[in-house]
Amino acid sequence: MNKDKVAETYEIEADQRDWLAEMAKEYNLRNPSKALRVLLDFAIEDGDRAEIFEKIRCTRC
């Protein structure tokens, strides 16, 4: 796995930020950024792209 982390800025909703922080705490991850990387790695390696991106789950749209 590539260890070349880069700093990026993305917009997320406050409740999404809170959820990442909660998951980091619950699973003893270093920080919410690590929780996000776990989600991204799962989506990249094991996720079904159609399931993820074709079924839009925007609860704020």
N, C-alpha and C positions, 0 to 999 in steps of 0.2 A: 504494500500500500504506500502511496506517495505521502511523504511527510513534509511537503512544501506548502505549509499553511500561508495564506495571504489574508490580509485584512481587507474586508469588503464592508460596504454599508448597504443594508436592505431595509425596506419598510415592512414592518409587521404590526399587527394590532396589539394593543396592550394585553389582552387576555392570552394571546399567543405567546408573548414574552413571559407572562406569568406562568403559563403551562410549561414552557421550556425550563424555567427556573425550578418549578415543582418536580419535574422529571429528573433534573440534575441532582436535586437533593434526595429524592426517593431512591435513585439508583447509584448514589455515591459517585457522581461524575464531578469533574473539576469545576464546571460552570455551565451555564445555559448554552454557550457556544459548542461545547462538547456534545450536549444533547442534540443540538441541531445537526452536527456532523454525523452522529449515529443515525439519525433519520435519513439524511442524505445518502449515507453509505448503504443503508437498507434499500432505499428506493433504487439506487444505481445497480446494486448487485442482485437483489431478490424481488424487487417490486415489478408489478405488471404496469407498464407505462400507460396502456389504455385504461386500466382500472384507476390509475392515479390522475391522469390528465383529461380523459374523455368524460368522466363523471364529475363535473365541476361541483364542488361542495361549498361554494362561497355562501356563507351564512350572512354576509353583509351586503350582498348585491341587490 
